[in-house]
């Protein structure tokens, strides 16, 4: 059995040689996951409330507009489905990696963007932007939501790091619950007292990939890429922290630096995803457990698997929402809850929660 030290990268040479078979298996599994994501991405572009032939889809992506009769189909593919799919990829990556980081940082298997107050911070910022500044467009909401999510997490981290023990998992979880409850109360008070604010706010808070254009994708992409790369670089350090604080210090790990950088990555990822698509539950909670059941607790593999599995789940949910409710559609946040809950329960019942 692989020890915690081996998972952290401090295994003897002979142990690493014996583990090469597992390395090959994990690598092949990651390749299969990438192929599945590519297939789901193609389905997301091709399938919707209106049936469009595959040839028309390929022509639209190639930019070949030769038949005026297909102009409407081209518009649907280029202006609606393509931005929606790209946003689903970006938001899925952000939620999956952020969920894995949160669970590793707090050592809480139920950690997600909601537990650290990030969703609540984004929500209160959007509500105030609508109520005080009169912001009424999605492109206007996005930057306020991002600032609110970032500000909430900074506040949670500052509160959770007070005292001699620093930013312990317990302190972060408690601070997140307290800050989230306070911000949620403010949000509810404002929307209940102002019906206009409520009407605008509910369009954002439902959690959806629809109605976003390429400007939204381009706006959040740099933050998501930066947060993802930072998270992947932190994998070995998170493995060391999993050994326990005393063992991590003995191995020369800088606990505070790892926690601060993890916090920065979580803020970038969750802030950008929540700002662009609204609160989408369950992806950040379930995907790390699914990845952990496949590859174990090694963050060097768990994080890359989360990068691939999370957008796959999110795009599948979005496609199902378009197909099941034709000619209308179900918002992706509703489908992720219905689709993800049985998967998560199956992982728990069959494998139990794999140790962090």
Secondary structure, DSSP 8 states (H G I E B T S, - for coil): ---HHHHTT---HHHHHHTHHHHHHHHHHHHHHHHHHHHHHHHHHH-SSS---HHHHHHHHHT----GGGHHHHHIIIIIIHHHHHHHHHHHHHHHHHHHHHHHHHT-TT--TTTTTHHHHHHHHHHHHHHHH---SHHHHHHHHHHHHHHHHHHHHHHHT-STT-S-HHHHHHHHHHHHHHHHHHHHHHHHH-HHHHHHHHHHHT--STT--HHHHHHHHHHHHHHHHHHHHTHHHHHHHTT-HHHHHHTT--HHHHHHHHHHHHHHHHHHHHHHH----SHHHHHHHHHHHHH-S-HHHHHHHHHHHHHHHHHHHHHHHHHHTTTS---HHHHHHHHHHHHHHHHHHHH-----
